[in-house]
Amino acid sequence: MFPINFLHKTVLSSPDATAAIDGDIRCSYRTLGVRSDALGCGIQAVAGKPRPIVAMLGPNDLEMLVALLAIHASGSVVVPLNIRNTAHELDAQVSFVKPDVLIVHKAYLDKVLSFDGTVLVAGADSDDARAMVALEQKYAGKAPEWQAELKDMSGIKFTGGSSGVPKGVMQSFQCVNTMVNSLLLKFDLNSEDRYLCAAPMTHAAGAFILPILASGGAVVMTADSSPGSLLDLIENEEITATWVPPTLLYKLIDEQKSSPRNVASLQHLIWGGAAASPARLLEARKLFGPVVEAIYGQTEAPMMLAAGTANELQGERLTSVGKAGPLTELGILDPDGQCLPYNELGEICGRGPLLMDGYLEMPEATAATIRNGWLHTGDLGMLDSDGFLFIKGRIRDVVITGGFNVYPADIEAVLAQHPAVSDSIVFGVPDDYWGERLEASVELRTGETASTEELMSHCKKLAGPVKTPKYIHLVTALPRSPVGKVLRREARDAAMNRGSAIAPPE
């Protein structure tokens, strides 16, 4: 079985059921299957090979969904590109992968700088020579040739990591199958589900597309990720599930507080992709009900090293990201690669068929990341005696100040408990006295005010003087990556450039 078979099985069992919704457009499973097969056949034809490398760049809409499924249908290699990246970044990624075909939405043609291969334009009229729909119509009723095996590469997905150096992660068909089955097993998806693809479908949010289609549910596409628009869709389309990064979750919380919608249909409000504030998770649970769930993974082990349902993540476990995925083994390893006991802090590692095959043309980086069968995530965490995973942050982000280890995630959680704080990032800065001094950059909620002194007093009360930042920078907006993660290194560099007058204690 291959990833596209998750769609094909539902096409056979429920051909007239709604598979995708894009505004006023309703697309049945039969239509989605026919369109993706036809375009898959056309992609093979223009590439001149059965398994071309196909990059795709576009928003969350039906045309790009058809493009994604067409790549799967032909057994080709998909290279998802993020529309939030700059043209320079995209050009570097395309030049590195050298795709045979580039599918780009007409709204993003200005981001394609130097690709000289075959370009298919999504959203273009059929009389455009490069229109994707024209190729789809040309091969209507035909099915692609199939030459792939489960061990073959299904996708190359870029990850920047905290180092800022993008790597092409190679995922096999087996890896993708494991991800889909893990999501199906954990979240018990069914034909009544309507999944709102709110964040870019080319990244984590898109991981739920095949599981939803396998369940006979509907995928609701939207290119408008504003919190008001998303809440309107949840209400009007009776959305049952969505995945969001913490930054978008916080915006949904604030919007729902200021202008409540009827969100009674929601059963799975799943967050992931970065650390989330415990205080904000509590807010979400109060506003949206007992539907807040978590998922933890990396591009190197897509989406589901661990996950927790709403029933599991209660009380002290609200801050956990759940238990190991049903098809994955988790371990907390020490620097020597030995598994640590429960409740001891170490590096989060995973193994099993979910893992990547490696980094494209980076054998040394691959060998450094996968050792003795374990994927080393670079994340610091611990497992409790019941197998729940708690993440403390990146290993290299630990700040040693005055001889004490301080985990930034702990202090970010404290700052989040202040009613004026929207988000924060904590980091270490070189210091002659402390070795490293703890500092923080804080983004306040709209309309709220708080002084540096007030926030430091708040931290001192809840975390003690050692773990209180020596300086807090109030910023209009924290630096974020194209997928919404707060960038610690950039925040730290900006703070150092801004400067702070810190005198050592007398």
Secondary structure by P-SEA (a helix, b strand, c coil): cccaaaaaaaaaacccccccccccccccaaaaaaaaaaaaaaaaaaacccccbbbbbbcccaaaaaaaaaaaaacbbbbbbbccccaaaaaaaaaaacccbbbbcccccccccccccbbbbccccccccccaaaaaaaaccbbbbbbcccccccbbbbbbccccccccccccaaaaaaaaaaaaaaccccccbbbccccccccccccaaaaaaaacbbbbbbccccaaaaaaaaaaaccccccccaaaaaaaaaaaaacccccccccccccccbbbbaaaaaaaaaaccccbbbbbbccccccccccccccccccccccccccccccbbbbbccccccccccccccccccccccccccccccaaaaaaccccccccccccccccccbbbbbccccccccccccbbbbaaaaaaaaaaccccccccccccccccccbbbbbbbbbcccccccaaaaaaaaaaccccccccccccccccccccccccccaaaaaaaaaaacccccccc
